[in-house]
């Protein structure tokens, strides 16, 4: 169980429903973590980093209560919940 009283590093693979559009737009819509489907109500910030040859797209998103950092690795096609903050 996670103690939710500040920023927490999570680093878990998650399932995400996302929209992919042109030009190079990725928009996470919902994600499943800890057995619960969470709705993305707001994307507050997004940025890109590199891991070796891979572009990794990061999204700071909110479900209205909690702020989450999601990442999408464009090479492995894996999504991760990197951090959360209540």
Secondary structure, 3 states (H helix, E strand, C coil): CCCCCCCEEEEEEEEEEEEEECCCEEEEEEEEECCEEEECCEEEEEEEEEECCEEEEEEEEECCCCEEEEEEECCCCCEEEEEEEC
